[in-house]
Amino acid sequence: MKTKKFSVRVLAEIAIFAAIAYVLDLFQGIWFKGIWPNGGSIGVAMVPIFVISYRRGLIPGLICGLIVGIVQMSGGVYAVTGKNFDSAFMQTMAPFIQISLDYVLAYFLAGFAGAFAQFYQKGKDFKTKVFWITLGTVVGGGLKFLAHFAAGYFWLNTSDSFCGISSDSMVFSFVYNGTYCFPNIILSTSIMVLIAKIAPFLLDVNYKKEEEAIEEEKENEVEQA
């Protein structure tokens, strides 16, 4: 029987993986506190989102990421005051836009890795599967980076500096967010490839059935011979 996309089981899995991602994000935030003064950390919090994305597809992956982003805000947010904008509208809206990019959208966009789930599951060999995993995690992680990078616009000319780079250009945002986002992408991709190697059933709910079908086919060939 084909698994329904939004069955109770799928919703439960989304909630479980979202909870795991949130806890991982919380701990890595504690471990790296102070290194990135305006927020940021290195860890594997994206991995649970990537797992559910490959396991259940694009929509469950996006929902999982959205949940993580929203719950993440319960621990506090970093936002600008909007004082660097001339218009009253931007002074009012800037914090909301920046929070949406840095928190709500960032992990949500990581769920786009699920767009490559069907290609991964149809892969005929491990090398092909690794390609689709790598592509998906890089795209998902890259989109998350772009959300943080765009949010950096609201930090321009705030008298901040990072690694000797002042906040007078978007170079500041690229370096600041890149120093933790790029390692996260590399680390998460490596973990996902490892999962595909040692625990492929986590990424493909039909893995066991496929293995049984292969074994049955082999037995039939032996009997016919």
Steps between C-alpha positions, in 0.01 A plus 500: 500500500634843408576722800284810514703818499324645801403192695527506878830315470646759263387788722652324800829457316502868406446596864770261624763616253409864564550443872838334441610786273393759758691327781812472281471868407457591866811311611720620217388855579616453859833347396584782258349786701703818463691402187232653278371794708181543298416131483641201315650161580656192345326164533268246342159650576410487128550122485159404649334736252696343216411150621124564505534684166651194331283259693165666432557760230490875445186608689575307822857635484378858467251456783767352725735790426225754562420345838867510601531865396191608692583303815859627485370851568382388844864519612525866397575690182760750380347786307592851390305806610466645153674824602721489189207539260365837393136412451271445796361191327840329482583604854186315608521201267877433498505288819206291379655439158837413651343259751300335220815445297729394787255276684174413322636459146853373566419147617187494282718542191728217615201272442533558125744210506183290476462605137770242420354217709335320209824505301692362798254214548511412130880489501626164377830506687658662804705745292185636339326527835798690644474747210135576575566525873786741442301710256199518732692587814708762320185658354314487832798624699580758233147643512524521878825694461335737250225574752759593763702692242194703396422569865849649526377796296322623809827495694681738266656805662420386853858558618555124523806322364602138454846364417611857443221566248269790580128489435508763227443249217344160434850350515450514875185287473663253261801443726303502825238248386735303277737415785235280660258419216759348265649268768144399590431403137818295476443331836132427434571363152766267641261373767225443243733299276600294805133438583436389142786254535431345842129569555330549159162401647491841673493675164275264308186356660479243220858379548405182689233410246747546216756280676237230552398523135861457388546197729175347374611555140832327571322205662271466199800501266664223706183291498460541124860401444 
